[in-house]
């Protein structure tokens, strides 16, 4: 859906304005487990199990997300 936003805005009679922003999130180490725990229900043993499965230095890359804004012509 995100990559179609500029054309969908044009179809709605709006003018997409540059720059279009693409972002993503990168988590490392303990922040990976904290992020995954927050994304899931706060199950009592979830963080411990994920920590064991991922090892001491995990990496999580999330995204990308696309942001586009427009104005009326």
Helices and strands as residue ranges (DSSP letters): G 2-4, H 5-11, E 14-28, H 30-39, H 46-54, E 59-72
